[in-house]
Amino acid sequence: MLSIDKLNFSYGDLKVLWDIELEVHEGEIVSVVGANGAGKSTTLKNISRLVKPSSGSITFNGEKINDLESHQVVERGIVQVPEGRKIFPDMTVLENLRMGSYIKNAKKDREANVERVFSMFPRLKEREKQLGGTMSGGEQQMLAIGRGLMTNPKLLLLDEPSLGLSPLFVKIIFEIIQEINKQGVTILLVEQNVFQSLKIADRGYVLETGRVVLSGSGSDLLSNDHIKKAFLGM
């Protein structure tokens, strides 16, 4: 579904990504893990076309998307849930969700998708008239994911969904990610929570200082000595 070949990216004179190679197959959960500053979020921004790569190619369902604008990428089915949630704080839960269905292909399914999100997140249904900014961090993360689902994504990019959440909400969010995947959405997950993200992943990639240093199945990476020492404190 998604193929990244020798992707390089720089912020001005500062090179951030070095020859990134990554694949996501339809139906998978693929996790990209690494420390803060490793280049994980920048990789997602390149896929979403929020920034433009210095070199290399990004292909989605057989189409090279390097030169597309970000809204065109969304129209093709790639949807990113950003780090820090970035909901609309002065809009209600329902208004936030409806903002996720602005593209033509999603408008026709708007009400059905609202019900789908409320079914998946009963807490959002209870708070549909509440302002997004008045909810807890975990509830806002649910809302951000729900807003992403309103766009009918084929590939959902999740950027640090567990960041800043309580252990209870972390558990809930990872369960939700698995449920979304079971419903047919392919997921590319960027996370600092190495254990939880590799535990649910079909495959994973490890980024260090902008380079892919390891890749493999989620279970193989969890048993890797370097992963245990560098990220799991074992």
KOLLO-31606 format. One line per 5 residues: for each residue x, y, z of N, C-alpha, C, CB. Coordinates in Angstrom, 3 decimals, padded with zeros to 6 digits. Glycine has a CB too. Layout:
N
X Y Z X Y Z X Y Z X Y Z  ...
//
This chain:
234
000.824 -001.204 000.000 000.000 000.000 000.000 000.860 001.256 000.000 -000.933 000.005 001.206  001.843 001.316 000.899 002.734 002.478 000.999 004.175 002.012 000.873 002.518 003.240 002.342  004.934 002.704 000.044 006.349 002.385 -000.118 007.167 003.669 -000.092 006.594 001.610 -001.434  008.160 003.717 000.778 009.066 004.856 000.862 010.445 004.367 000.452 009.082 005.484 002.306  011.054 005.060 -000.511 012.333 004.622 -001.055 013.364 005.740 -000.962 012.171 004.166 -002.511
014.389 005.491 -000.162 015.531 006.416 -000.017 015.087 007.857 000.224 016.412 006.361 -001.263  014.235 008.027 001.208 013.706 009.348 001.552 014.723 010.133 002.373 012.381 009.218 002.329  015.027 011.330 001.901 015.897 012.246 002.632 015.153 013.550 002.854 017.231 012.492 001.869  015.401 014.165 004.017 014.726 015.429 004.312 015.599 016.281 005.218 013.350 015.179 004.969  015.562 017.598 004.959 016.324 018.547 005.767 015.452 019.736 006.143 017.579 019.020 005.012
015.663 020.237 007.357 015.116 021.527 007.753 016.233 022.550 007.540 014.597 021.516 009.260  016.195 023.243 006.400 017.293 024.147 006.075 018.582 023.361 005.897 017.462 025.216 007.168  019.604 023.728 006.672 020.896 023.040 006.579 020.971 021.810 007.487 022.020 024.001 006.930  019.936 021.568 008.262 019.946 020.440 009.203 019.270 019.224 008.579 019.241 020.824 010.526  020.052 018.209 008.273 019.491 016.992 007.690 018.872 016.148 008.796 020.577 016.185 006.925
017.646 015.712 008.559 016.878 015.019 009.595 016.632 013.557 009.239 015.547 015.724 009.821  016.380 013.266 007.962 016.125 011.894 007.520 017.173 011.485 006.500 014.703 011.758 006.922  017.665 010.248 006.649 018.744 009.738 005.813 018.307 008.426 005.158 020.036 009.532 006.647  017.977 008.471 003.868 017.707 007.252 003.086 016.707 006.309 003.763 019.004 006.508 002.837  015.582 006.879 004.207 014.555 006.074 004.860 013.899 005.137 003.847 013.494 006.980 005.527
013.817 003.864 004.204 013.102 002.878 003.389 012.093 002.177 004.282 014.087 001.847 002.732  010.841 002.158 003.830 009.757 001.675 004.692 008.604 001.205 003.818 009.282 002.787 005.681  007.952 000.132 004.236 006.785 -000.375 003.515 005.651 -000.658 004.486 007.141 -001.646 002.722  004.436 -000.422 004.013 003.228 -000.781 004.762 002.323 -001.553 003.813 002.495 000.496 005.347  001.961 -002.766 004.192 001.067 -003.583 003.370 -000.366 -003.419 003.851 001.484 -005.072 003.410
-001.295 -003.564 002.940 -002.704 -003.400 003.274 -003.107 -004.330 004.417 -003.576 -003.663 002.043  -003.807 -003.771 005.397 -004.307 -004.555 006.515 -003.373 -004.642 007.707 -004.606 -005.909 006.052  -002.176 -004.097 007.586 -001.188 -004.209 008.660 -001.329 -003.094 009.699 000.215 -004.189 008.075  -000.743 -003.349 010.863 -000.323 -002.299 011.790 001.196 -002.290 011.738 -000.869 -002.540 013.274  001.772 -001.181 011.310 003.223 -001.030 011.266 003.608 000.071 012.238 003.724 -000.707 009.818
004.539 -000.229 013.138 004.971 000.742 014.137 006.364 001.252 013.817 004.942 000.126 015.537  006.524 002.561 013.933 007.836 003.196 013.813 008.192 003.732 015.186 007.844 004.341 012.724  009.252 003.206 015.769 009.597 003.556 017.147 010.989 004.176 017.195 009.528 002.312 018.064  011.246 004.839 018.294 012.540 005.479 018.481 012.431 006.583 019.505 013.073 006.030 017.161  013.558 007.100 019.901 013.589 008.164 020.904 013.076 009.467 020.317 015.009 008.352 021.449
012.814 010.427 021.193 012.409 011.755 020.760 013.512 012.366 019.891 012.102 012.663 021.981  013.116 012.914 018.734 014.093 013.511 017.837 014.688 012.550 016.830 015.179 014.109 018.626  014.184 011.307 016.777 014.749 010.309 015.864 014.300 010.513 014.424 014.366 008.919 016.317  013.232 011.308 014.221 012.734 011.548 012.870 011.411 010.887 012.575 013.729 011.086 011.885  010.761 010.377 013.593 009.506 009.639 013.400 008.398 010.554 012.879 009.065 008.981 014.718
008.143 011.646 013.572 007.078 012.561 013.157 007.386 013.200 011.810 006.870 013.647 014.211  008.651 013.485 011.550 009.038 014.068 010.265 008.744 013.102 009.125 010.529 014.445 010.269  008.913 011.817 009.374 008.573 010.819 008.360 007.093 010.896 008.014 008.933 009.404 008.846  006.242 010.989 009.041 004.805 011.096 008.786 004.468 012.384 008.049 004.026 011.027 010.097  005.109 013.469 008.408 004.833 014.750 007.738 005.184 014.687 006.254 005.617 015.888 008.412
006.223 013.933 005.916 006.572 013.754 004.509 005.501 012.958 003.777 007.925 013.055 004.379  004.976 011.924 004.427 003.919 011.123 003.804 002.665 011.969 003.600 003.595 009.882 004.667  002.331 012.782 004.587 001.125 013.618 004.526 001.303 014.844 003.642 000.732 014.059 005.918  002.500 015.069 003.161 002.831 016.200 002.306 002.757 017.535 003.044 001.907 016.226 001.115  002.955 017.485 004.349 003.054 018.720 005.120 004.427 019.349 004.924 002.793 018.452 006.616
005.400 018.519 004.562 006.724 018.991 004.146 007.112 018.222 002.888 007.799 018.799 005.290  008.095 018.727 002.172 008.510 018.091 000.919 009.905 017.501 001.069 008.478 019.103 -000.250  010.083 016.242 000.663 011.388 015.595 000.825 012.457 016.230 -000.039 011.284 014.127 000.498  013.693 016.121 000.432 014.830 016.595 -000.364 015.056 015.674 -001.551 016.108 016.681 000.498  014.876 014.369 -001.322 015.022 013.382 -002.392 014.347 012.094 -001.954 016.526 013.134 -002.738
014.212 011.168 -002.896 013.546 009.907 -002.609 012.107 009.930 -003.098 013.591 009.608 -001.114  011.421 008.813 -002.943 010.048 008.720 -003.440 009.118 008.113 -002.398 010.005 007.891 -004.721  007.855 008.552 -002.469 006.785 008.017 -001.637 005.675 007.570 -002.578 006.268 009.078 -000.588  005.313 006.299 -002.505 004.307 005.730 -003.402 003.161 005.164 -002.580 004.923 004.632 -004.310  001.937 005.511 -002.980 000.741 005.022 -002.284 -000.185 004.370 -003.298 000.009 006.180 -001.531
-000.474 003.100 -003.088 -001.323 002.333 -004.011 -000.884 002.504 -005.468 -002.784 002.762 -003.860  000.424 002.440 -005.666 000.981 002.486 -007.017 001.188 003.863 -007.597 000.115 001.742 -007.912  000.795 004.905 -006.879 000.928 006.284 -007.368 001.997 007.025 -006.572 -000.425 007.032 -007.274  002.926 007.643 -007.277 003.919 008.470 -006.608 003.255 009.759 -006.135 005.118 008.775 -007.551  003.377 010.059 -004.826 002.642 011.191 -004.253 003.548 012.351 -003.855 001.861 010.734 -003.047
004.823 012.300 -004.226 005.766 013.348 -003.826 005.277 014.758 -004.144 007.089 013.119 -004.501  004.650 014.926 -005.298 004.295 016.269 -005.762 002.855 016.659 -005.459 004.529 016.368 -007.236  002.137 015.821 -004.722 000.760 016.155 -004.374 000.724 017.150 -003.224 -000.025 014.892 -004.006  -000.372 017.894 -003.148 -000.622 018.741 -001.985 -001.247 017.889 -000.880 -001.548 019.946 -002.353  -001.210 018.408 000.340 -001.679 017.609 001.478 -003.153 017.225 001.345 -001.465 018.376 002.777
-004.003 018.134 000.845 -005.422 017.800 000.726 -005.653 016.721 -000.324 -006.232 019.047 000.378  -004.772 016.667 -001.336 -004.896 015.626 -002.353 -004.524 014.256 -001.783 -004.009 015.955 -003.563  -003.584 014.238 -000.866 -003.207 012.995 -000.191 -004.369 012.489 000.656 -001.950 013.205 000.686  -005.041 013.411 001.352 -006.207 013.033 002.154 -007.298 012.456 001.255 -006.748 014.251 002.943  -007.518 013.063 000.120 -008.545 012.586 -000.813 -008.249 011.175 -001.313 -008.662 013.539 -001.999
-006.979 010.797 -001.329 -006.611 009.449 -001.761 -006.694 008.436 -000.631 -005.214 009.452 -002.335  -006.924 008.901 000.598 -007.167 007.971 001.697 -006.105 007.919 002.765 -007.334 006.638 001.161  -005.136 008.837 002.736 -004.126 008.912 003.794 -004.528 010.011 004.764 -002.698 009.178 003.205  -004.742 009.647 006.012 -005.216 010.604 007.016 -004.298 010.547 008.235 -006.697 010.305 007.423  -003.821 011.710 008.680 -002.928 011.769 009.832 -003.644 012.335 011.053 -001.695 012.611 009.507
-003.482 011.641 012.179 -003.911 012.155 013.482 -002.661 012.723 014.137 -004.595 011.028 014.385  -002.574 014.059 014.293 -001.301 014.679 014.658 -000.917 014.483 016.120 -001.356 016.140 014.359  000.371 014.618 016.361 000.865 014.625 017.740 000.253 015.809 018.485 002.426 014.696 017.777  -000.105 015.595 019.740 -000.700 016.673 020.520 -002.170 016.890 020.247 000.026 017.932 020.264  -002.772 015.992 019.465 -004.211 015.920 019.203 -004.728 017.039 018.309 -004.959 015.945 020.497
-004.440 018.301 018.659 -004.813 019.453 017.812 -006.290 019.444 017.402 -003.946 019.472 016.559  -007.147 019.185 018.371 -008.582 019.338 018.138 -008.921 020.832 018.126 -009.417 018.581 019.232  -010.164 021.141 017.777 -010.633 022.525 017.831 -011.247 022.751 019.217 -011.678 022.831 016.679  -010.539 023.437 020.122 -010.967 023.492 021.526 -012.283 024.214 021.756 -009.916 024.152 022.336  -012.619 025.171 020.881 -013.836 025.956 021.082 -015.018 025.415 020.287 -013.588 027.398 020.703
-014.866 024.236 019.710 -015.971 023.544 019.042 -016.405 022.354 019.888 -015.559 023.081 017.614  -017.655 021.983 019.745 -018.147 020.814 020.469 -017.547 019.542 019.876 -019.693 020.755 020.427  -017.747 018.449 020.584 -017.300 017.146 020.099 -017.892 016.866 018.724 -017.692 016.031 021.089  -019.204 017.076 018.583 -019.865 016.792 017.318 -019.338 017.689 016.195 -021.372 016.967 017.465  -019.109 018.962 016.502 -018.579 019.883 015.489 -017.170 019.468 015.072 -018.571 021.332 016.024
-016.355 019.040 016.028 -015.014 018.548 015.709 -015.085 017.366 014.761 -014.266 018.154 016.986  -015.984 016.438 015.039 -016.100 015.264 014.187 -016.522 015.649 012.776 -017.094 014.275 014.781  -017.496 016.534 012.678 -017.977 016.933 011.353 -016.888 017.636 010.548 -019.194 017.847 011.486  -015.956 018.289 011.227 -014.844 018.924 010.522 -013.955 017.895 009.833 -014.016 019.759 011.491  -014.028 016.656 010.290 -013.229 015.607 009.680 -013.811 015.063 008.393 -013.054 014.498 010.638
-015.003 015.514 008.013 -015.662 014.943 006.827 -015.860 016.003 005.745 -017.022 014.324 007.211  -014.843 016.842 005.576 -015.004 017.960 004.632 -014.748 017.554 003.191 -014.072 019.089 005.004  -014.009 016.452 002.956 -013.736 016.087 001.567 -014.983 015.437 000.953 -012.510 015.124 001.478  -015.075 015.500 -000.355 -016.281 015.072 -001.071 -016.659 013.628 -000.769 -016.083 015.240 -002.563  -015.666 012.743 -000.775 -015.962 011.324 -000.585 -016.440 010.999 000.824 -014.743 010.506 -000.899
-016.164 011.884 001.785 -016.564 011.634 003.164 -017.886 012.300 003.519 -015.488 012.114 004.103  -018.250 013.371 002.824 -019.473 014.105 003.163 -020.709 013.215 003.078 -019.639 015.308 002.239  -020.735 012.346 002.065 -021.922 011.504 001.880 -022.091 010.491 003.011 -021.841 010.773 000.546  -020.993 010.188 003.715 -021.044 009.206 004.807 -020.997 009.872 006.177 -019.889 008.218 004.678  -021.197 011.183 006.222 -020.963 011.938 007.456 -021.770 011.393 008.638 -021.306 013.403 007.238
-023.065 011.264 008.476 -023.894 010.849 009.617 -023.621 009.402 010.014 -025.379 011.023 009.285  -023.400 008.542 009.011 -023.072 007.145 009.313 -021.744 007.055 010.053 -023.018 006.307 008.021  -020.788 007.890 009.664 -019.486 007.868 010.330 -019.550 008.452 011.735 -018.467 008.632 009.506  -020.410 009.449 011.949 -020.618 009.956 013.312 -021.106 008.828 014.218 -021.635 011.131 013.316  -022.064 008.064 013.726 -022.584 006.944 014.532 -021.518 005.880 014.743 -023.818 006.319 013.857
-020.701 005.665 013.723 -019.601 004.693 013.854 -018.625 005.129 014.942 -018.854 004.528 012.507  -018.267 006.413 014.936 -017.338 006.927 015.941 -017.955 006.855 017.332 -016.936 008.371 015.615  -019.221 007.222 017.455 -019.885 007.172 018.758 -020.006 005.737 019.268 -021.272 007.813 018.670  -020.168 004.798 018.349 -020.218 003.389 018.745 -018.863 002.920 019.266 -020.660 002.514 017.561  -017.812 003.398 018.643 -016.462 003.020 019.048 -016.013 003.755 020.308 -015.486 003.293 017.920
-016.505 004.993 020.457 -016.127 005.836 021.591 -017.397 006.307 022.316 -015.271 007.058 021.117  -018.014 005.468 023.122 -019.240 005.873 023.829 -019.066 007.133 024.661 -019.708 004.756 024.721  -017.845 007.349 025.155 -017.588 008.545 025.963 -017.789 009.816 025.144 -016.166 008.509 026.534  -017.472 009.767 023.859 -017.686 010.935 022.999 -019.177 011.179 022.772 -016.970 010.747 021.650  -019.941 010.116 022.657 -021.396 010.256 022.522 -021.969 010.969 023.734 -022.068 008.877 022.348
-021.499 010.600 024.922 -021.976 011.233 026.158 -021.634 012.721 026.197 -021.376 010.530 027.378  -020.569 013.104 025.487 -020.068 014.479 025.540 -020.214 015.206 024.204 -018.611 014.482 025.963  -021.140 014.800 023.363 -021.193 015.338 022.005 -021.420 016.848 021.959 -022.279 014.649 021.234  -022.033 017.422 022.995 -022.269 018.864 023.008 -021.233 019.613 023.845 -023.662 019.155 023.535  -020.267 018.898 024.388 -019.238 019.516 025.229 -018.125 020.096 024.365 -018.659 018.490 026.227
-017.568 021.222 024.778 -016.453 021.821 024.052 -015.226 020.916 024.170 -016.142 023.246 024.590  -014.547 020.711 023.037 -013.402 019.811 023.024 -012.312 020.193 023.997 -012.834 019.751 021.664  -012.090 021.500 024.157 -011.017 021.960 025.022 -011.251 021.729 026.500 -010.793 023.387 024.797  -012.463 021.374 026.887 -012.770 021.152 028.301 -012.650 019.681 028.693 -014.171 021.652 028.614  -012.292 018.815 027.757 -012.186 017.389 028.063 -010.779 017.012 028.498 -012.593 016.558 026.855
-010.642 015.822 029.063 -009.336 015.327 029.490 -008.476 015.001 028.278 -009.491 014.086 030.387  -007.182 014.820 028.515 -006.275 014.493 027.430 -006.647 013.206 026.716 -004.881 014.392 027.950  -007.051 012.193 027.489 -007.444 010.928 026.888 -008.689 011.055 026.035 -007.668 009.900 027.956  -009.640 011.842 026.512 -010.870 012.063 025.744 -010.583 012.859 024.473 -011.917 012.798 026.602  -009.677 013.837 024.573 -009.300 014.600 023.376 -008.597 013.708 022.355 -008.390 015.782 023.757
-007.804 012.733 022.836 -007.159 011.816 021.905 -008.189 010.945 021.198 -006.141 010.941 022.637  -009.194 010.499 021.934 -010.295 009.759 021.310 -010.957 010.611 020.230 -011.339 009.331 022.370  -011.158 011.887 020.536 -011.801 012.792 019.590 -010.932 012.991 018.352 -012.092 014.142 020.254  -009.631 013.126 018.550 -008.725 013.308 017.408 -008.739 012.086 016.495 -007.293 013.582 017.896  -008.744 010.902 017.091 -008.802 009.678 016.292 -010.153 009.577 015.594 -008.556 008.431 017.176
-011.218 009.891 016.322 -012.552 009.857 015.731 -012.678 010.811 014.565 -013.594 010.185 016.769  -012.116 012.003 014.699 -012.139 012.984 013.606 -011.401 012.437 012.382 -011.504 014.324 014.062  -010.286 011.732 012.620 -009.568 011.118 011.510 -010.391 010.059 010.806 -008.283 010.514 011.999  -011.159 009.290 011.572 -011.984 008.227 010.983 -013.130 008.795 010.149 -012.545 007.323 012.082  -013.525 010.026 010.421 -014.617 010.651 009.667 -014.262 010.830 008.192 -014.971 012.005 010.279
-012.976 010.746 007.855 -012.519 010.981 006.485 -012.476 009.692 005.657 -011.140 011.625 006.504  -012.925 008.585 006.247 -012.887 007.282 005.558 -011.463 006.906 005.136 -013.804 007.308 004.321  -010.523 006.861 006.081 -009.132 006.603 005.690 -008.910 005.167 005.224 -008.205 006.905 006.850  -008.013 005.033 004.254 -007.489 003.719 003.893 -006.235 003.427 004.714 -007.179 003.644 002.373  -005.436 004.483 004.916 -004.222 004.399 005.725 -004.285 005.490 006.783 -002.932 004.539 004.844
-004.286 005.093 008.049 -004.360 006.035 009.160 -002.973 006.182 009.776 -005.396 005.565 010.226  -002.472 007.419 009.778 -001.178 007.730 010.372 -001.412 008.285 011.771 -000.378 008.741 009.491  -000.882 007.608 012.768 -001.076 008.019 014.162 000.255 008.477 014.733 -001.670 006.858 015.016  000.317 009.742 015.144 001.562 010.333 015.643 001.485 010.473 017.163 001.828 011.718 014.978  002.190 009.604 017.855 002.288 009.616 019.327 000.922 009.656 020.006 003.112 010.811 019.784
000.031 008.720 019.725 -001.312 008.783 020.317 -001.361 008.595 021.829 -002.170 007.754 019.687  -000.319 007.996 022.420 -000.358 007.774 023.871 000.366 008.856 024.659 000.244 006.432 024.200  000.905 009.856 023.958 001.733 010.878 024.605 000.941 011.642 025.670 002.284 011.858 023.556  001.478 011.662 026.885 000.887 012.440 027.966 -000.358 011.864 028.592 000.578 013.763 027.479  -000.689 010.618 028.271 -001.911 010.022 028.804 -001.628 009.164 030.034 -002.598 009.184 027.733
-002.653 008.994 030.852 -002.547 008.119 032.023 -002.410 006.675 031.560 -003.782 008.282 032.958  -001.858 005.790 032.396 -001.733 004.374 032.014 -003.061 003.757 031.580 -001.164 003.576 033.173  -004.161 004.150 032.223 -005.468 003.605 031.848 -005.836 004.012 030.434 -006.550 004.072 032.826  -005.653 005.283 030.102 -005.996 005.746 028.759 -005.035 005.190 027.709 -005.991 007.271 028.711  -003.769 004.989 028.089 -002.819 004.362 027.155 -003.339 002.981 026.753 -001.394 004.246 027.795
-003.785 002.218 027.740 -004.327 000.875 027.473 -005.542 000.962 026.555 -004.709 000.165 028.797  -006.427 001.907 026.835 -007.641 002.073 026.025 -007.290 002.452 024.593 -008.561 003.142 026.641  -006.361 003.378 024.427 -006.000 003.857 023.081 -005.416 002.730 022.239 -004.993 005.019 023.171  -004.549 001.914 022.830 -003.970 000.820 022.051 -005.011 -000.250 021.714 -002.807 000.190 022.815  -005.971 -000.451 022.574 -007.074 -001.366 022.254 -007.904 -000.810 021.099 -007.973 -001.600 023.497
-008.121 000.505 021.111 -008.887 001.148 020.038 -008.157 001.034 018.706 -009.146 002.626 020.371  -006.839 001.215 018.720 -006.050 001.099 017.498 -006.217 -000.290 016.879 -004.563 001.381 017.788  -006.185 -001.311 017.720 -006.372 -002.675 017.224 -007.768 -002.877 016.655 -006.117 -003.682 018.337  -008.772 -002.294 017.297 -010.149 -002.426 016.817 -010.329 -001.733 015.468 -011.130 -001.842 017.843  -009.742 -000.546 015.319 -009.823 000.168 014.038 -009.197 -000.690 012.937 -009.108 001.556 014.126
-008.075 -001.302 013.240 -007.406 -002.152 012.263 -008.271 -003.362 011.890 -006.055 -002.618 012.810  -008.934 -003.943 012.877 -009.814 -005.088 012.607 -010.973 -004.695 011.697 -010.356 -005.667 013.921  -011.342 -003.420 011.723 -012.434 -002.938 010.876 -011.967 -002.620 009.454 -013.065 -001.700 011.498  -010.699 -002.890 009.156 -010.229 -002.776 007.787 -009.354 -001.584 007.465 -011.365 -002.746 006.917  -008.932 -000.829 008.483 -008.082 000.341 008.249 -006.624 -000.035 008.499 -008.507 001.532 009.162
-005.770 000.199 007.518 -004.338 -000.023 007.673 -003.759 001.111 008.514 -003.627 -000.113 006.285  -002.803 000.776 009.384 -002.311 001.770 010.352 -000.791 001.842 010.334 -002.802 001.434 011.771  -000.289 003.082 010.252 001.135 003.369 010.469 001.221 004.186 011.749 001.787 004.142 009.236  001.844 003.597 012.744 001.852 004.142 014.103 003.251 004.601 014.474 001.347 003.096 015.117  003.372 005.865 014.886 004.626 006.412 015.391 004.492 006.557 016.903 004.973 007.788 014.712
005.453 006.006 017.640 005.307 005.982 019.093 006.653 005.967 019.816 004.494 004.776 019.506  006.688 006.658 020.976 007.812 006.500 021.901 007.581 005.327 022.850 008.029 007.791 022.703  006.316 004.906 022.982 005.998 003.754 023.831 006.335 002.489 023.046 004.483 003.763 024.277  007.588 002.094 023.124 008.113 001.025 022.270 007.438 -000.303 022.558 009.617 000.889 022.455  007.284 -000.633 023.830 006.717 -001.937 024.171 005.292 -002.098 023.648 006.735 -002.135 025.677
004.431 -001.137 023.968 003.021 -001.255 023.575 002.861 -001.228 022.052 002.196 -000.120 024.208  003.621 -000.373 021.376 003.434 -000.247 019.934 003.954 -001.471 019.184 004.131 001.004 019.425  005.071 -002.047 019.611 005.568 -003.261 018.963 004.727 -004.480 019.330 007.025 -003.502 019.344  004.130 -004.449 020.503 003.293 -005.568 020.944 002.102 -005.773 020.010 002.799 -005.332 022.375  001.536 -004.686 019.471 000.359 -004.807 018.607 000.709 -004.784 017.122 -000.616 -003.693 018.910
002.011 -004.599 016.802 002.412 -004.393 015.408 002.638 -005.712 014.674 003.678 -003.552 015.348  002.222 -005.742 013.409 002.629 -006.836 012.529 004.123 -006.719 012.237 001.806 -006.824 011.207  004.552 -005.496 011.926 005.961 -005.231 011.657 006.341 -003.884 012.245 006.253 -005.267 010.139  007.645 -003.688 012.402 008.100 -002.429 012.962 009.425 -001.982 012.392 008.206 -002.540 014.442  009.673 -000.689 012.550 010.945 -000.081 012.147 011.468 000.724 013.327 010.776 000.828 010.869
012.789 000.685 013.513 013.424 001.452 014.589 014.238 002.568 013.959 014.326 000.540 015.492  013.925 003.807 014.335 014.660 004.975 013.849 015.597 005.488 014.928 013.690 006.090 013.408  016.819 005.777 014.518 017.787 006.428 015.395 018.498 007.504 014.579 018.812 005.392 015.996  018.442 008.733 015.066 019.055 009.901 014.396 018.762 009.924 012.900 020.571 009.902 014.617  017.478 009.706 012.562 017.027 009.854 011.187 017.327 008.694 010.268 017.618 011.047 010.624
017.742 007.570 010.826 018.051 006.396 010.014 017.295 005.174 010.529 019.566 006.125 010.012  016.887 004.307 009.607 016.308 003.029 010.006 017.464 002.095 010.375 015.412 002.415 008.856  017.503 001.691 011.643 018.606 000.842 012.096 018.180 -000.607 012.288 019.175 001.379 013.393  016.875 -000.841 012.440 016.359 -002.194 012.603 014.962 -002.259 012.010 016.347 -002.616 014.099  014.596 -003.428 011.503 013.217 -003.662 011.080 012.928 -005.151 011.227 012.976 -003.178 009.603
011.654 -005.471 011.327 011.259 -006.868 011.473 009.865 -006.964 012.029 012.232 -007.617 012.370  009.441 -008.165 012.373 008.124 -008.338 012.985 008.127 -007.693 014.364 007.744 -009.844 013.081  006.936 -007.339 014.838 006.845 -006.729 016.156 007.420 -007.624 017.237 005.410 -006.398 016.476  007.123 -008.923 017.179 007.606 -009.856 018.201 009.121 -010.024 018.138 006.926 -011.214 018.038  009.676 -010.065 016.913 011.129 -010.200 016.784 011.843 -008.972 017.344 011.521 -010.412 015.313
011.297 -007.786 017.068 011.932 -006.573 017.583 011.844 -006.505 019.105 011.285 -005.331 016.966  010.746 -006.963 019.670 010.617 -006.944 021.132 011.633 -007.852 021.810 009.213 -007.358 021.539  012.048 -008.903 021.130 013.022 -009.826 021.713 014.461 -009.470 021.340 012.718 -011.244 021.269  014.642 -008.398 020.551 015.972 -007.983 020.124 016.743 -007.370 021.293 015.877 -006.982 018.961  017.993 -007.766 021.463 018.790 -007.297 022.599 018.990 -005.783 022.584 020.141 -007.989 022.604
019.183 -005.209 021.386 019.374 -003.758 021.302 018.114 -003.016 021.754 019.744 -003.346 019.861  016.960 -003.505 021.332 015.691 -002.887 021.736 015.516 -002.988 023.245 014.497 -003.555 021.012  015.800 -004.162 023.779 015.653 -004.354 025.234 016.526 -003.391 026.004 016.001 -005.789 025.629  017.751 -003.229 025.563 018.707 -002.384 026.293 018.419 -000.903 026.096 020.131 -002.692 025.848  018.138 -000.507 024.828 018.011 000.915 024.507 016.668 001.508 024.919 018.212 001.121 023.032
015.597 000.680 024.851 014.260 001.236 025.022 013.442 000.630 026.160 013.515 001.075 023.766  013.753 -000.592 026.542 012.909 -001.280 027.523 013.572 -001.419 028.884 012.538 -002.643 027.011  014.821 -000.960 029.022 015.505 -001.003 030.312 015.752 -002.416 030.811 014.710 -000.249 031.331  015.997 -003.338 029.880 016.196 -004.739 030.266 017.638 -005.166 030.001 015.217 -005.660 029.499
//
